[in-house]
Amino acid sequence: MFNIVLVNPRIPQNTGSIGRMCFNAGFKLHIIKPIVFDISQKAVRRAGLDYWEKLEPIVWENLELFLEKNLKFKDRFFFATTKSKKPYFEVKFKENDFLFFGSESYGLPMELMQINWQNTITIPMKSCGRSLNLATSVGIVSYEALRQNFKYFIS
């Protein structure tokens, strides 16, 4: 239904939690390298996902290869960032949208978000907070997209 895109994730437990959510919600998970941990089935099982092979994530060697295959969908790329003023709940998500999330340490690359800056979105929070946990952020935004499109959801 939706494409969750993790750009250079750094914490295996977050990726495992996101993978579990994607599997249960029927979302496609894209992981863009480099990553700093092992994503073999055995490794992610320890991170909480014991059905990784059923998830069938798409692992991209780099951002350039991902964009080479998917840039034609750039109008439906949405970038979660603390650098935006647009709350995620003001977006009208559509089936097959790409929801991008950056690494826990660095966020999304600015040059990636500039592909379609008007589709940068944020999760409102107090000004004294830096950011939310990656798995939490993915859950918040992706389930809003699901809520908006629930009539199309097929279990």
Beta strands, then each sheet from edge to edge (+ up, - down):
strand 1: 3-7
strand 2: 28-32
strand 3: 58-60
strand 4: 77-80
strand 5: 98-101
strand 6: 120-121
sheet 1: 3+ 2+ 1+ 5+ 4+ 6+
end
